Amino acid sequence: DAGTIKRVDYSYLKSTNTPAFFINKASSSNQDISTDTATKITFDSEVWDEGSGFDLANDKFVVPAGEDGKYHINFTCRTYDAGGELYSVRQQIYKNGSRVSNNEFYGGADGEFEMEGTTFTHIVELNLSASDYLECYMTCKTHDSSDITILGDSNFKTYFTGFKLII
């Protein structure tokens, strides 16, 4: 082009990580779960949902049309046991109804705690033609078989986030 400077519109250069979502339990939505039972976590507040992939009525992320690919997922949860007998906390990501990843904090047979906050991330491939969707589950154990509370809070103590990776 004989050294002529060309102008390129920025919209052709930038990329976006959509779809992307940030969903949480609000301060009035604590959830009691039974000990040693995998329980689906409910969410009630969309902080943002770019691409409209999160189905808040059914507490799951459904891959939007045309958005197949790899996704970075984060699940953070705050658990509470009033009796202080909690000793095991397992976070789980389910894809299409089956566990694909989990993170466990184990205090041991003698280790007990009242409150625990855990977080983990996972990369998962999603495909619309397979009707892929993701859900969050928790399994907690106590020495006295008491119920455990999953805390909702305006400070984002329990939340689920994700975005499509651009690769």
Secondary structure, DSSP 8 states (H G I E B T S, - for coil): -TT------GGGT-----SEEEEE--TT--EEE-TT--EE----EEEEEETS-EETTTTEEE--TT--EEEEEEEEEEEE-TTS-EEEEEEEEEETTEEEEEEEEE--SS--BSEEEEEEEEEEEE-GGGT-EEEEEEEEEETT---EEE---TT-SSEEEEEE---
